[in-house]
Amino acid sequence: MSAITLLDGSLTLTIYYDAADREFEDDICLQFDEDSVEFESLFRAEETIIYITPQQAALIVLELSRALEAARRDHPGPP
């Protein structure tokens, strides 16, 4: 699994299916790792994990796709 780097490298997001939690409905993990000075931090901890359901993941994908399509319409050219 690879991480998505955000905010000039101070925040990474790793998204994965947590098979160890498969008995729970919310078994898709959004793991945020933050490496920044305390006053610039978004989260209180260096690592923050949020579990979501497959339905919530699908909605996030849908909304990201819509936002990407709108951005591409406004800024045509290479991605």
Beta strands, then each sheet from edge to edge (+ up, - down):
strand 1: 3-6
strand 2: 11-17
strand 3: 28-34
strand 4: 47-52
sheet 1: 1+ 2- 3+ 4-
end
